């Protein structure tokens, strides 16, 4: 998903594994996906 005006979009990505899920936001789709994956990884490790 993307939110905001065309010149300043914020991309939103969600990552889920089983019942655990995390959301990431960034200035690009890739950055949002990376943040979501990192947050899910931290959740799974309990950090």
Beta strands, then each sheet from edge to edge (+ up, - down):
strand 1: 2-3
strand 2: 10-17
strand 3: 20-26
sheet 1: 1+ 2- 3+
end
